[in-house]
Amino acid sequence: MRTIISLKKGVAGDINRRFLTPIDFELCEGEHLAVIGLNGSGKSTLIQTITGQLFLREGTLSFNFGSNAHTYVSQNIRSVTFNDAYGTANADYYYQQRWNSQDSDRAPRVKDILSREKGADPTWQARLYDMLDIPAMLEKPIVALSSGELRKMHIAKLLLSTPRVLIFESPFIGLDAPSRQLLTTLLQRLITELPVQIILVVTDPQEIPPFITHVYEVEGMRCLPKCTLQEYHRKESLTVRSKGINAHAIQLPSIESTTPCTADEIVRFENISIRYDERTIINRLDWTIKNEEKWSLLGPNGSGKSTLLSLICADNPQAYSQNISLFGRKRGSGESIWEIKRHIGYLSPEMHRSYLVDIPAIKIVASGYYDTIGLFKKPTPEQEESCIDWLDTFGITALRDRSFVKLSSGEQRLLLLIRALVKNPDLLILDEPFHGLDILNKEKARAIIEKVADQPYKTIIYVTHYPEETPRCINKSLVLKHS
């Protein structure tokens, strides 16, 4: 059996990216792999090592893609990373860009991005587009796409290039349930119709589809020996270990003494409509959220969930032309954006995408006191102590002084969740808060959110495509549909 990728006794040259033991890894013809591990265990580093992105101090890395292979390794191995779910953020990107129509006019459309992939078979392209619902997105500017739509675009772009090895990091992140099923079906069809090997990088055993043949588990910067999918499921799995989390034993840090908002209504939308050019995102919506209510906001990719939240968080310019009241006060009656934001703790895909700052983890958490992307004011000793207590509550105190941009995507997500909690907000808005979290951190984060919800004058809006992950405190729901 031909070996597609072979790494023997690999040791990375970068001491900060080096595994604790030499890496042995191989992908053989006919195999499809899952790489699984907890947040920060080294999954992404393993992928970077086996694809030749990291210089090897020791060991040998070889490739054999067959007689019809592309010229370069980079053409034969293509990947979609966690960050691709949020687009290609760069120095020009800013947090509210998605809702600024002027920037949308200047941004490339989906069709512009996909047209750069030349040579795809027209029949295959049409079938691929149909399965991922790409035609409905072709005219949209990429900055206006939801995280799930961005994910679909990047998957289509990757598959049009017909590589020999496809690597998906967190493959189902940002996708609603029908899209997750479509992706599984599409990958299953790929491996039967094309000479392609698939590697999925996941944190949850339940995300491993049946077509996977073998598993590499990564644990504490060690790559365990390859086993079959059946052998992996016979082991004590991460699912079993997650059930050992004692939610009752979790103690919240001392809550900052603030004057809560006691208004009867926290949010009131009356006849809200949001349009961009010919596209209607939200059409004549009424929604009232009363103080201490706990809501879920549901709907398929592109139905307007994040747009609706941007109106609450004072991030969308169209909020000024709408009939909106927040915290008992009509929007546009003289309050500043910062007066609105001081009541709100917020986590979203756009928030994660915009955080490109190379500062220590504790400063990421502290920025939640000031509602800024980055930290531009020195926190008080009391605030800094509270930040440390929150890190300890989540069990990630060791990350305190590490650079945010050098952490795994799951570790970054945890820090941004703590950032949303740290100032004890009246309204907590959590848009897909568990993206990228392993199964243990999901259970711990859910238990902490439920503890926070027990505090007086706490209102929550929770967005997810995974209803089974919803905290038990959520008891109301608004379901959006495509306009």
C-alpha atoms as one frame of an Amber mdcrd trajectory, in Angstrom:
protein
   0.000   0.000   0.000   1.419   3.375  -1.051   2.229   5.833   1.736   0.996
   9.335   0.877   2.621  11.214   3.796   5.353   9.780   5.998   7.002  11.482
   8.988   9.520   9.400  10.928  11.019  10.528  14.247  10.159  14.151  13.452
  11.456  16.872  15.779  10.611  20.513  14.960  13.404  23.074  14.904  11.301
  25.669  16.751  11.579  24.761  20.430   8.264  26.510  21.127   6.469  24.257
  18.605   8.310  21.056  19.416   6.466  17.963  20.605   7.709  16.319  23.816
   8.465  13.113  21.905   9.477  12.592  18.243   6.509  12.348  15.870   5.748
   9.224  13.848   2.897   9.764  11.398   1.744   8.243   8.148  -1.201   8.530
   5.817  -1.575   5.530   3.523  -3.575   5.115   0.351  -7.194   4.368   1.135
  -7.014   5.821   4.647  -8.952   8.803   5.971  -7.773  10.168   9.297  -9.126
  12.059  12.281  -6.687  14.007  14.449  -8.336  14.568  17.834  -7.297  16.212
  21.076  -8.143  18.803  23.694  -7.610  22.546  23.228  -3.896  23.354  23.269
  -2.857  19.704  22.916  -0.894  20.337  19.698  -3.265  19.329  16.892  -2.538
  22.342  14.675   1.193  22.016  15.331   1.049  18.380  14.231  -0.669  19.367
  10.974   1.908  22.096  10.334   4.685  19.562  10.913   3.369  16.814   8.627
   2.658  19.291   5.821   6.189  20.706   5.881   5.310  24.132   7.277   7.689
  23.669  10.219  11.412  23.123   9.729  12.599  19.738  11.029  15.687  19.541
  13.218  15.524  15.742  13.171  13.609  13.077  11.275  12.453  12.605   7.705
   9.299  13.863   5.975   8.358  12.440   2.572   5.412  12.620   0.178   4.158
  10.332  -2.593   1.029  11.717  -4.257   1.044   9.347  -7.248   1.637   9.760
 -10.956  -1.074  12.368 -11.596  -0.034  14.651  -8.773   0.311  18.430  -9.006
   3.804  19.902  -9.214   4.116  21.312  -5.705   3.327  19.877  -2.275   1.174
  22.942  -1.523  -1.012  22.102  -4.532  -1.479  18.508  -3.434  -2.304  19.309
   0.191  -4.995  21.928   0.803  -6.571  22.876   4.103  -9.395  24.873   5.651
  -8.472  26.205   9.086 -10.559  27.419  12.019  -9.963  31.053  11.068 -11.323
  30.454   7.563 -14.767  30.232   9.173 -14.464  33.957   9.798 -12.896  35.034
   6.531  -9.425  36.320   5.742  -9.013  39.032   8.338  -6.051  41.323   7.830
  -4.788  44.679   9.020  -7.553  46.459   7.080 -10.328  44.499   8.779 -12.221
  46.111  11.641 -14.874  44.742  13.943 -17.971  46.463  12.477 -16.918  46.038
   8.831 -19.517  43.405   8.068 -22.381  45.860   8.646 -20.879  48.863   6.857
 -22.510  49.014   3.440 -19.787  51.265   2.020 -17.108  48.682   2.771 -19.354
  45.939   1.421 -19.481  47.763  -1.913 -15.685  47.736  -2.138 -15.164  44.153
  -0.995 -14.790  41.278  -3.473 -17.826  39.114  -4.108 -17.971  35.381  -3.545
 -17.919  34.807  -7.304 -14.667  36.814  -7.554 -12.967  34.591  -4.980 -14.166
  31.301  -6.460 -13.330  32.318 -10.055  -9.631  32.317  -9.111  -9.683  28.511
  -8.996  -9.046  27.569 -12.608  -9.467  24.246 -14.379 -12.294  22.717 -12.354
 -14.563  20.312 -14.219 -17.800  22.255 -14.985 -20.051  19.328 -14.060 -18.265
  18.831 -10.733 -18.334  22.573 -10.061 -22.086  22.779 -10.675 -22.762  19.815
  -8.399 -20.491  21.207  -5.698 -22.134  24.631  -5.866 -25.583  23.080  -5.651
 -24.732  20.968  -2.585 -23.265  23.929  -0.683 -25.941  26.413  -1.826 -23.235
  28.576  -3.402 -25.435  30.163  -6.150 -27.377  32.084  -3.476 -24.093  33.568
  -2.247 -22.267  34.402  -5.480 -23.202  38.097  -5.580 -22.609  38.714  -1.881
 -19.502  40.622  -0.754 -17.385  38.383   1.449 -17.447  40.841   4.375 -21.248
  40.481   4.470 -21.253  36.689   4.797 -22.170  34.914   8.000 -19.514  32.672
   9.546 -21.331  29.614   8.184 -21.513  31.094   4.680 -17.813  31.937   4.821
 -17.117  28.344   5.786 -19.059  27.092   2.777 -17.195  29.465   0.442 -13.789
  28.301   1.661 -14.799  24.654   1.377 -15.952  25.185  -2.216 -12.732  27.048
  -3.050 -10.637  24.238  -1.647 -12.541  21.450  -3.405 -12.371  23.180  -6.801
  -8.574  22.832  -6.702  -8.785  18.991  -6.718  -5.932  18.309  -4.253  -4.739
  14.829  -3.260  -5.073  15.469   0.487  -7.794  17.606   2.102  -7.287  18.808
   5.667 -10.243  20.286   7.576  -9.702  21.911  10.969 -12.956  21.952  12.973
 -14.842  20.989   9.786 -18.375  21.623  11.042 -17.797  24.902  12.865 -20.240
  27.668  11.955 -22.505  25.332   9.955 -26.163  24.737  10.721 -27.420  21.160
  11.024 -28.465  20.703   7.350 -25.124  22.110   6.181 -23.219  19.772   8.504
 -25.062  16.821   7.028 -24.425  18.129   3.506 -20.697  18.430   4.213 -20.536
  14.875   5.553 -22.370  13.625   2.459 -20.098  15.656   0.190 -16.921  14.295
   1.791 -18.297  10.759   1.567 -18.954  11.295  -2.148 -15.504  12.778  -2.661
 -13.661   9.745  -1.373 -15.688   7.441  -3.635 -15.383   9.553  -6.789 -11.929
  11.174  -6.513  -8.404   9.990  -5.607  -8.335  12.050  -2.435  -7.377  11.397
   1.198  -9.114  13.321   3.989  -7.756  14.430   7.368 -10.217  15.951   9.839
  -8.939  17.858  12.901 -11.577  17.715  15.644 -12.038  18.182  19.390 -15.188
  16.103  19.879 -15.439  12.334  19.163 -19.016  12.906  17.975 -17.647  14.963
  15.060 -15.831  11.933  13.584 -17.902  10.707  10.597 -18.198   6.984   9.764
 -15.952   7.165   6.681 -12.885   7.871   8.862 -10.715   4.759   8.997  -7.984
   5.694  11.500  -7.403   8.110  14.376  -4.370   9.952  15.730  -4.938  11.239
  19.267  -2.818  14.215  20.345  -2.330  14.618  24.076  -0.141  17.184  25.820
   2.148  17.788  22.801   2.526  14.069  22.157   1.237  12.199  19.117  -0.099
   8.803  20.186   0.188   5.799  17.830  -2.340   5.486  15.012  -5.315   3.263
  15.733  -8.397   2.231  13.804 -11.660   4.086  14.369 -13.073   0.990  16.062
 -10.069   0.778  18.419 -10.427   4.461  19.306 -14.110   4.103  20.195 -13.277
   1.167  22.483 -10.951   3.379  24.539 -12.101   5.659  27.359 -13.180   8.543
  25.175 -13.271  12.286  25.751 -17.061  11.983  25.937 -16.799   9.747  28.988
 -14.225  12.025  30.633 -16.458  15.087  30.139 -19.170  13.530  32.302 -16.816
  13.759  35.268 -17.145  17.568  35.448 -18.884  18.576  38.683 -20.880  21.704
  37.876 -21.880  22.151  41.519 -18.232  22.485  42.562 -17.656  25.503  40.286
 -17.386  28.767  42.216 -17.636  32.101  40.417 -15.145  34.860  41.221 -16.342
  37.729  43.370 -18.776  39.648  41.172 -17.852  43.306  40.700 -20.201  45.591
  42.583 -22.084  47.497  39.883 -25.446  49.208  39.692 -27.613  46.838  37.631
 -30.081  47.943  35.020 -33.519  47.485  36.548 -35.537  48.573  33.515 -38.453
  46.253  32.792 -37.438  45.878  29.119 -33.841  45.321  28.070 -34.500  45.192
  24.297 -37.499  46.285  22.245 -37.510  45.968  18.444 -40.548  47.291  16.592
 -41.011  46.607  12.873 -37.253  46.216  12.256 -36.087  45.841   8.636 -32.465
  45.625   7.479 -31.546  45.715   3.795 -28.335  45.912   1.780 -28.982  46.867
  -1.831 -31.544  44.355  -3.065 -30.952  41.911  -0.215 -33.380  41.898   2.706
 -31.742  40.425   5.806 -34.451  41.155   8.399 -38.029  41.986   7.453 -40.488
  43.729   9.827 -39.369  42.001  13.014 -40.861  42.670  16.459 -38.991  41.341
  19.515 -39.133  42.300  23.193 -36.676  40.958  25.775 -37.593  41.631  29.384
 -35.172  41.921  32.267 -33.797  38.560  33.508 -35.142  36.627  30.490 -32.901
  33.977  28.901 -33.335  33.690  25.100 -31.917  31.490  22.381 -31.646  33.011
  18.903 -31.852  30.305  16.252 -31.904  30.060  12.476 -30.002  28.745   9.453
 -26.774  30.228   8.119 -27.392  33.684   6.671 -30.799  34.193   8.295 -29.702
  37.411  10.049 -28.839  36.332  13.601 -25.543  38.215  13.846 -27.038  41.225
  12.046 -29.804  41.372  14.631 -27.263  41.284  17.455 -25.233  44.058  15.811
 -28.250  46.343  16.261 -28.281  45.674  19.984 -24.534  46.174  20.393 -24.517
  49.538  18.567 -22.250  48.138  15.839 -24.617  48.509  12.879 -25.136  52.001
  11.368 -28.680  51.055  10.329 -29.671  50.950  14.013 -30.179  54.736  13.919
 -33.009  54.451  11.384 -34.870  51.734  13.301 -37.381  51.774  16.142 -35.183
  50.305  18.881 -35.179  50.748  22.655 -32.320  49.402  24.798 -32.211  49.217
  28.585 -35.407  51.229  28.856 -34.206  54.051  26.610 -35.038  54.761  22.974
 -32.044  54.342  20.659 -30.708  57.624  19.329 -32.029  59.756  22.180 -28.597
  61.059  23.101 -26.782  58.056  24.542 -23.305  57.207  23.253 -22.212  53.842
  21.863 -20.076  53.335  24.971 -23.039  53.961  27.273 -24.809  51.095  25.522
 -21.809  48.781  25.485 -21.085  49.148  29.203 -24.267  47.142  29.877 -23.311
  44.344  27.460 -20.895  41.423  27.527 -20.472  40.115  23.989 -18.779  37.209
  22.235 -19.222  36.467  18.525 -17.427  35.128  15.448 -16.828  38.737  14.327
 -15.304  39.519  17.722 -12.924  36.559  17.432 -12.010  37.463  13.871 -11.143
  41.035  14.809  -8.787  40.085  17.638  -5.389  40.121  15.918  -3.625  41.763
  18.849  -0.334  40.334  20.111  -0.851  40.960  23.824  -0.891  38.644  26.892
  -4.004  36.653  27.669  -4.737  38.545  30.864  -4.937  41.822  28.917  -7.443
  40.223  26.541  -9.667  39.478  29.529  -9.143  42.957  31.027 -10.214  44.618
  27.767 -13.729  43.451  28.596 -13.933  46.192  31.225 -13.471  48.847  28.526
 -15.211  47.227  25.501 -12.120  47.692  23.337 -10.312  45.446  20.844  -7.040
  45.354  22.738  -6.223  47.120  26.015  -5.417  50.835  26.018  -5.946  51.628
  29.701  -4.263  50.088  32.700  -6.751  48.026  34.724  -7.095  48.687  38.429
  -5.518  46.210  40.883  -9.025  44.973  41.714  -9.826  44.407  38.037  -6.559
  42.572  37.457  -7.217  40.338  40.452 -10.694  39.574  39.107  -9.209  38.671
  35.702  -6.869  36.194  37.397  -9.756  34.715  39.375 -11.756  34.211  36.159
  -8.796  32.492  34.475  -8.567  30.197  37.489 -12.296  29.438  37.348 -11.890
  28.207  33.770  -8.699  26.336  34.669  -6.440  28.301  32.313  -4.339  30.383
  34.709  -1.231  29.022  32.969  -2.152  31.062  29.878  -2.015  34.350  31.798
   1.154  35.769  30.221   1.072  33.949  26.879   0.480  35.895  23.674  -3.086
  35.683  22.436  -2.125  35.177  18.781   0.092  32.196  19.681  -2.658  30.297
  21.472  -4.842  27.631  19.921  -8.213  28.726  18.537 -10.004  27.011  21.419
  -7.861  28.746  24.033  -8.540  32.080  22.312 -12.269  31.379  22.416 -12.164
  30.707  26.162 -10.378  34.017  26.777 -12.956  35.928  24.740 -15.742  34.227
  26.691 -14.135  35.350  29.962 -13.767  38.838  28.444 -17.549  38.919  27.981
 -18.172  37.850  31.590 -15.575  39.817  33.518 -17.397  43.147  33.976 -20.606
  41.520  35.266 -22.813  42.794  32.382 -26.583  43.240  32.550 -27.004  41.659
  29.099 -24.806  38.744  28.085 -24.821  38.044  24.324 -23.116  34.798  23.351
 -23.009  34.134  19.607 -21.690  30.580  19.100 -19.559  30.782  22.278 -18.376
  27.159  22.100 -16.808  27.367  18.621 -13.491  25.533  18.736 -13.855  24.316
  22.331 -13.129  20.701  23.180 -15.802  18.646  24.874 -14.378  19.171  28.381
 -14.216  22.957  28.025 -17.725  23.033  26.564 -19.128  21.318  29.641 -17.208
  23.583  32.006 -18.174  26.758  30.101 -21.834  25.752  30.032 -21.819  25.155
  33.797 -20.224  28.569  34.395 -22.773  30.330  32.152 -25.571  28.691  34.136
 -24.020  29.944  37.380 -23.817  33.460  35.953 -27.463  33.240  34.866 -28.500
  32.677  38.483 -27.353  36.200  39.411 -30.079  38.874  39.743 -30.804  41.191
  36.803 -29.029  38.937  34.292 -30.442  38.771  30.773 -28.976  36.385  28.183
 -29.178  35.957  24.401 -27.578  32.706  23.262 -26.932  31.760  19.605 -26.023
  28.247  18.521 -26.400  25.692  15.735 -26.060  22.917  18.354 -29.239  22.917
  20.491 -27.845  20.127  22.685 -25.127  22.528  23.909 -27.604  25.181  25.073
 -27.337  26.026  28.779 -30.305  24.790  30.800 -31.161  28.334  31.903 -32.319
  29.239  28.372 -36.131  28.970  28.280 -37.303  31.273  25.457 -36.446  31.275
  21.757 -36.675  33.348  18.596 -36.229  31.482  15.314 -35.208  33.470  12.234
 -35.796  32.331   8.666 -34.405  33.533   5.368 -36.273  36.632   4.219
